[in-house]
Amino acid sequence: MSLNLTLEFSGGAELLVDKQKVHKVQIPTGDKVWKIQDLLYWIRDNLLKERPELFLKENTVRPGILVLVNDSDWELLGQLDYELENDDNVVFISTLHGG
């Protein structure tokens, strides 16, 4: 089994994934239910090209990165415990900007 997801990075977060804003990914899941927590580790290991500490802090996204799942704030969906579904659209928006 696999999970087809659209991952979007913007607000500067795209700089961490080779400046590519949209990634259509297929993740082999076996029989495992994937949560956002699993996805964050997968992104770290497979998409981040530099400075993972600017995206992740401990086991979650850094403060200042908004996460939307299908246009809903992940805080309303259970954050790290949200169970991903096929064809979900997950957006990471950095609100941190240099000055």
N, C-alpha and C positions, 0 to 999 in steps of 0.2 A: 504494500500500500504506500501511497505517497500523498503529499499535501501540496497543492498548487496555491501559491500566495503571490500577491503583488506587494512589494515593499517599496515605499517612497521615502526619500530623504530630502529635506529642504531646510532653508534658513541657515545654511552653512554646514549642516550634517552631511550633505552630499560630498564635501571635501574629504571626508574620512573613507568614502567608498569609491575612490577613483573618479570623483566629480560626476558620477552617473546618478541621476535623480531617481530613476525608476528601475527596479530589478524585478523581473518575473522569475520566480524560483520554484523548483520542484524539489521537495524535501522527502527523502525516503523515510517513512515512519515505522514500517513494520506494523505491528498491532498496537503500538504505543499511542496514547493520547498526548498530543503536543500542546504545551501551554506556552504562553508568551515567555516565561522564564527559559524554556528550552530554545525558543527562537532567538533570544538575546545571545545565548552562548553560541548558537549556530552562526549568527551574524558575525560575532567576534572571530570565530574560527575560519569563516569562509568568505566574508565580504570586506571586512575592515582591512584597509591597506596600510594605515598608519595610525599611531597614537590611540590605541583602544581606550586609554584612560580618559579621553575626551568624550567617549560615548558611554562607557560603563563605569560605574563606581560600585565596587563589591558585587552584588548579584543583581543589580538593577541599572536602569539608565541614570545618567548623571542628572542632578537637579538642573532645571533649565531646558530639558528636552521634553517636549510634549509628545505623547503617544496617542494616536487615534486608531481605532479599529472600526472599519466600515463607517467612518465619519463620526464615531462616538468616542468620547474621552475614555481612555482605558480605566480611569479611576472609577467610573460608573459600572465597569464590567468585571471588576475584581483584580485589576492590575496584573501582577505576575501569574495569577491563578486562572486567568481567562483561557479557556480551551479553544484553541484555534480550529477553524473549520475550513474545508476546502473552499478556495476562491476568496478568502478573506483579503481585505486590503488594509495593510498596516502602514501607518505614516509616522515618521519621526521628524519633528520640527524643532530645530535648535532655536532657542530664544536668547542665546548667549552671543553677544557680538563684541568685538574689540572696539576700542575707542581711542 
